[in-house]
Amino acid sequence: MIIKGLLPMSIEHRDDTGARFGMWLFLYTEVILFSGLFILYSVGLAKFPQQFAEASHKLNIYFGTINTLVLLTSSLTIALAITAIQKNKIKLTLNLCFVTIFLAIVFLINKYFEWSAEIGHGIYPGSEHLAEMGPGITAFFNLYYFTAGLHGFHILIGGTLIAVVATLIAKGKVTSDRYTLLENSALYWHLVDLVWIFLFPLYYLIL
Amino acid sequence: MTEHKHEPVPFRTFILIWFALLVLTVVTVAVSRVHLGAWNIWVALTIASIKSSLVVFIFMHLRQESKLFKIGLLTLLIIVAIFIGLTFTDVLYR
């Protein structure tokens, strides 16, 4: 294996594979975090199947589907950004990062309109309207707001992370030779997509 | 760990996977509008699992990573399965 950068008299200590594995370990813990919420959901579904279906019908399937398409596309653009930086196409990498950030913002704007509409209908944790609909529907919406809220928070973090990495790419600190930061931010972004892949059918699509 | 760089995944591969993910999303939405009783949830979970494998193995480059990463993922899945299993041994027999 030829190691680049050994010719100058400086020896660099780096372990890209180790850095990536560290990120994966962190992502495993993120999965555990979200799986706890999904287990709560499945217990609720087993206890209140009718109420969960009824509550699910109140969610806007169009918002959910559009946001799924937005997130899948943003996952594509950040995956493409890795190939672009490996091929040393810096301009393209930056543009792909920008598209990803743009899609993250689109997702959050959609979420804003979706939640505004729901809150406008009196559906939010602790509302009297929700309490009148009984424990099953209340449990569904409390879990929905918590899980989707935590997921939205991850979108915010992931988008910020990609923005920081894009700045570093523009400054030449993240390069085609050294791009672990971009890889790890992309991994985080894909995790956000993975959570949504399960969240969407479970909350929006049950009959 | 030995330092080895991944071969760049062709743009084409990623775009094809993205297309597959879009098709699977349309399938989930379409199937969810048909009453299949308890099967609805299992179909939805199966499609979600297929979608996430595509994301994990291709988008997240797990295919190119060493065995360690794959064993890690397998361990995670077993732990989650134990969590779910133990929870339901309680919940289902109350």
Interface residues (C-beta under 8 A of the other chain):
Chain A: M1 I3 R14 D15 D16 T17 G18 R20 F21 W24 L25 Y28 V31 I32 S35 G36 I39 S42 V43 L45 A46 K47 I61 T65 T68 L69 L72 T73 S75 L76 A79 L80 I82 T83 Q86 K87 E183 A186 L187 H190 D193 L194 I197 F198 F200 P201 L202 L205 I206 L207
Chain B: M1 T2 E3 H4 K5 H6 P8 V9 P10 F11 F14 I15 I17 W18 L21 L22 T25 T28 V29 S32 R33 H35 N40 I41 A44 L45 I47 A48 K51 S52 V55 V56 I58 F59 M60 H61 E65 S66 L68 F69 G72 L73 T75 L76 I79 V80 F83 I84 T87 F88 V91 L92
